[in-house]
Amino acid sequence: MARLVHVIGAGLSGLAAAVQLQRRGARVVLHEAAPHAGGRCRSYFDIKLNATIDNGNHLVLSGNHATLSYAKAIGAADELVGPTQPEFPFMDLRSGARWTVKLSPGRVPGWIFDSAARVPGTMPADYLSLAPLLFAKPGRTMQQTMRTNGRLWDALINPLFLAVLNVDPREGSAVLAGNVLKETLLAGGQACRPLVARNGLGHVFVDPALRLLQYGGVEIKLGSRVREIGFTGTDSKTRVTSLDFEDGRVDVGPNDGVVLAVPPNAAQQLVPGISAPNEFRAIVNAHFAIDPPLAFNPMTGLLNGTAEWLFAFDGRLSVTISGADRLLDTPRETLAQTIWQEVAKAARLPVERMPTWQIVTEKRATFAAVPSQENLRPATRTRWSNLMLAGDWIANGLPATIEGSIRSGQKAADLLMNPSMNSSVQR
């Protein structure tokens, strides 16, 4: 008989775990406390904008192999779209200057020797400042590891790693930054093409996964919140024995497994003694109901302003601001006016005609990707042989990203289904 696995949490990591478990022949029950799946990676209809928007403007890179394989597995690979070339347009809001960083397709970084492809005002030698990140030591920040000033830092490194780490890059974990660097820029331009959800995150990562799981016989229970997890056994053979939900208790048999894919605070309430990040950073997204100008770039980096990345969708211009705790007390109308002035300048639109807008704030968008918080991330395995942890906050070598979340879920599923790796002590 196939092994029964309970997946607790239907966010991206839980969905990835459930899909992987299904592919490996397990019987799966998927539980989600909310009335909908997707967690922080979902789409919803906004009445004010009269449009479906995402909970955040998430970006995927063509080198995010776990993400692309997951999308392919659930039949949604064609929902991620982007330019055919690894190019990143930028605009300096202060000076009005515009340029495009054009990475070389292969691993050889020929673009840094081309003045028309690299950041204006930089020289090839400047890019060597990134090299120390490849050998970063645990516990050190980017500022302690590499040069964090100058034209290259201001115009490329800082905005890119601010988006990836969601903290001031100078304070960010050099190890996490180095791992991202290895999988993107160091892997060549074809690993760096930006991809966005053509019809929203739900159409890429959530709805197709739910259909696949349901078609494969997975029992999906929305509005099913676990209140307590029962444990038993000796120190060497401890395991989960029960799951107590609001509508009743479920026994977990000797051969059954559990993947706990919930936020860190919920995990700590359910599982005794696990460590978890306890500092978080906000992300602010602003949406404007207006058609982008003809042939406007799908994504543009903005420097020296409040807005940081401008996304162009059908009927909408959207802005993402990372590490946005400083903006949490700003009145929404004031913030919308400030951002619109920058969007209008970047898109060459009349600034006096601010369209219908919406501000979406995620106060605890990601854990703070600083060394002290990185050290609090627990391993996938726990000291209970049939319990695995999943989530973007679990130690996976990456910051809190879509790629890290999917990898975490897939790893939890693989470890649980591998009979030769059935015991471990959590970090």
N, C-alpha and C positions, 0 to 999 in steps of 0.2 A: 504494500500500500504506500502511496506517495506520502511524503512527510507533510504535515500540516504546519503552516507558519502564520502567525498573527502579525500583521504589520500595523503598528500603531502610529497614525499620522499619515495623511494623504497630501502632504506638501510634495515638493519636487523630489526630495530624497526618498520619501515613502513610496511614491509612485514608481521611481526608478528601481527601488528594492522589489516591489511587487511584480513589476514586469520581468526583472531578472529571475526572480523565484519561479514565476510561471514558465519562463523559457527553460528552466532547469528541472521542470517536472514536479514542482511542489504544489500542494493544495494551499491556497492563500485566502485568508480573510483580511480585508482591509478596513480598518476602523479610522474614522475621522470625527473629531469633536465638533467641528464647524458644520454648518449645513451645506457646505460646498467643498470641493477638493481644490488643490493648487497652492494653498498657503499664501506666501508673499509673491508667488509667481503665477498670477492669474489675471483674467480679464473680467470686466464688468461694465454694465451699461450706466453711463452717467447722464442723469436727466438734464442737468444744466447745459451740458455740451450737446445733448441729443446724439451721443455717439458712444460706441464701445471703446473703452480705453484700458490700458494695463495698469496694474498696481504700481508699476515702475517701468522706466524705459531701460530694459535690460539689453545688454549687448553680448553677442556671441562672436567668437573669432573662429576662423576656418580651421585653426589648429586645436580646437576643443574637441578632441576625438570622442570622449565619452558622451558629450552632448549630441554630437552628430550621429553616433551609433544608436543612441537612445531614440532620437527622432526618426531614424531609419527603421528601427525595430517596431515602432508604433505607427509607421506609415505616414509620417509627417515631415519627411526630409525636405520636400519641396516648399514647405511653409517658411523656411529660413532663406532669406534673399539678401543680396548685397552686390556690390560692384565686382566685376570680374578681376580687377586688379587691386593689389593691396595699397590703397591710397587713402590718405587722411587729410582732408581740407581743414585749414585753420583760418581764423580771423582775429586780429588784435583790435578789440573794441576801442581802445584808447587812441591808437594811431590810424585805424582803418585799414592797415595792411592785411593782405590776404596771400596765402600760399598753400601749397599742397605737398605734403611729404609723400614721396613715391618710393616705396620699398622695392627692392629687387625681388623677382620671383623666386630665385634659388637661395641656397644657404649662403653663398658668397655675398657679403653686403656691399655690392658695387655702388649702391645708391648714395653711400656716405661720401663717395668721391665725385659725385655729380652735383654741382652747385644748384642745378635746377630741380634736383630731387630731394636734397637734404634741407634741413631748416635754414632759412636765410640768416646770414650772419654767423654761421658756424663753420668750423674747419674739420676735416676728417679726423684729426687727432683728438678733437673734443669728445668723440664717441667712445674713446678708450676709458672715459670716466665711468662707464657702465661695467667694465670688466671686474672690479672688486666684488660686485654683487654675485658673480658666479661662484665665489669662494667665501660667501658670507658666513659668519659664525653665529650660532644660536645666541639669542639674548642681545644682539646688537641692532641698532636702528640703521636706516639708510644714511642718516647724517654721520653716524659713526663709521660708516663703511666706505662711502664714496663722496665725491665732490657734489655739494648741493647748492651751487650757485652758478651764475653765468647764463649765457644765452640759451644753450642747449637745455639746461635744467628748466629755465623759465618757460620755454616755448614748446617743449616736448615731454621731457621726463616727468616733471611735476604734474601736468594735467593728466597724463596717462596713468601714473601710479596713484594719483588722487582718486581717479575713477575706479581703479582696481582694488585699492586697499580701503577706501572710504575713510581715511584719516589723513592728516597732514603727512605727506610722504617722508618728511624729515624725521618724524616720530615713528614711522611705520617699520615693521619687521623687515630687516634686510634679507632674511632667509626666504620669507614669502615672496618678496619682490624678486629675488634671484630665481626662484622656481618659476615664476611667471615669465621672467625674461628668457629662461632656457626653453620654454615651451612656445614662445612667440617670436620675438625678434631674432633670437639665436637659431631658431628652426627655419628661418627664411620667410620671405614675403608671403608665400602661399599658405603659411600658418597664421597670417595676420589679417586676412581679408575680413572686414567687419560684416556681420550678418545680423539682421533684425527680423522679428516676427512679422511677416507680411500682413497677417490678419489678426494679430494679437497673440499674446502668450498662451491663452487658453486653447487656441486652435493648433498650437505647435506642441505644447508639453502636457496639457491636461486632458482635454476632451478626447483626443485620439487614444491616450493611454487608458482612460476609463472604458472606452468602447472595446479595446483589445482585451482588457482584463475581464470585462463582463462576458464577452464572447467566449473567452477561455474558461468560464465557470467560476471566476473569482467572486466571492461574496463581498459586496461593498456596503458598508454600514456608515452612512453619514449621520451626524448628530449623535455619535457614539463615543462618549468621553470616558476614558479609563480613570477610575478614582484611586485604585490601589493595585499594586502588584504583589503577589504572594511568592515568597522564597522559602526554600527548605534545603536540607541536606547537610553533609559534613563540609569542612573547609575545602576538601579536595574534590567534592562532587556536589557543589551547590548548583541549583538551577531554579528557574521560574516554574512555579506550580499552578498559579491561578492569576486571572485577570478579573478585577472587580469593576464592572461598568455600572453606570447609573441605572440600567435596566436589568441588572443581574450579574451573576458571577459565571465565569467561564473557566473550566479546568484546563490546564496545560499538561498534556500527557508526557510521559518519559521521552518520547521521540518527537515531540512538537517543539517548535521554535518561536521566538519573538524578535521582531525588529522594532526598536523604539525610535521613531523618527519624529520627535516633537521638539519644540524650542528648549533651550538649555534650562530655563527656570522650571518648566514643567518636568523635565527629566530629573532634575535634582529633587523634586518633591516625590517622585515615584521610585527612584533608585537610591538607596542609601550609600553615601560616601563617595559619589562620583564628583570629580572636579568639572568646572565649566566656566567659560568666560562670563564675566559679570559687568563688563563695561561695553556700551554700545554707542553707535554713531547714527545720526539721522541722515536721511536723503529726502530732498524736496524735488517734486516734479511739478512743472507748470504746463498746462495745456491751453492752447488758443485755437478756437474753432475758425480756422481760415485756411483756404487753399494755399499751399506753398507756391511760390513763383515757378513758372515753367522751367524744367530742367534743373531745379534747385537740388543741391547735394543731399542725399539721404541722411548724412550725419556730418556736422561741422563742429570742430573744437573752437571754443571762444575763450580768449585770454583777456585778462585785466578788466573783468566785470563780475557781476554776480552770477550770471548764467555761465555754465561750463561746457555743456554739450547740447547742441541743437539738432533735433531729429525732425525730418519731414515725412509726414504720413499723408494719405489721401484725406483731404479736408481738415488737416490739423497740423499745427507746429507745436512741438513739445520740447521742453527743456529739462535737463537733469542737473541737479546741484548736489555734489557729494560732500560728506563731512559737514553737513548743513546745520549743526546744532546752534550756530550763531544766529540762525534765522528763525528759530522756533518762536521767539517772542515778537517777531515783526508782524504787524497787522496784515492780513491777507490782501486787502486792497492795495496797500502800499507796496507789498512784495510783487504783486501782479503788475503794477504800473512800472516798477523798476525793471522787471524782467522783460516786459513787453517793449520798452524803449530799446533794450539791447537786441531783442529778436527782430524788431522792425529795422534796426540799423543793419543787422547781418543779412536780412532777407530783402533789404531795399524796399520796405513797405512804409506807408504813411504812419508815422508814430502817433498822430492825434486820433487815429481810428482804432482804438483797442477793441478787438473782437470779444465775443463771449469767452470767458476764461474759467479755469478751474485749477486750484492748488491742491496737490495731494502730498501730504507729509507722512513719512514713516519714521517715527521717533526712534525706534529700535530696529532700523533696517538691517544692520549687520553688527557682529561683534567688532570691537575696536582691534584692528590688525596691528597691534603694537606688541613688542616682545613679551611683556608681562602677561598679556592676555593669550598670546600664542602658547605660552607655557601651561595654561590652564585647560587647553583643549584635551579631552580624553581620547583614548584609543577607541577603535571600532568595537573591539572585544571587551567584555567585562569579565569579572571573576565568576559569573554565572554562565555555565557552559552553553546554555541555549538562549542567551540574550545578547543581541548585538545592538549597537547604537548607530544612528545615521543622522546626517544633517550637515549643513554647511559650517557648523561650529565644531564638528568633530575633527580631530587631527587628520588631515589628508594632504598636507603640504601646500595647500592653496588658500588664498583668502576666501571670504564668504561670497562665492560666485556660483552661477548656474553650473559651471563645470565641476566645481568642488562638491556641490550638493549631489549631483548625479553620480559622481564617482563614489561618494560616501555610501549612497544607497546600494549601488551595485556591489561594492566591496562587502557590505554587511550581508547581502544575500549570498555571495560566493563563499564567505567564511562559514556561514550557517549551514550551507549545503555540502561543505567539504568535510567528510567524516574523519579525515586524517588531521584536521586542525580544529579539534573540538574543545580545547581548553586553553586558557590564558589568564593572565592577571592584568587588569587594566592599569593604565599608566596613572 
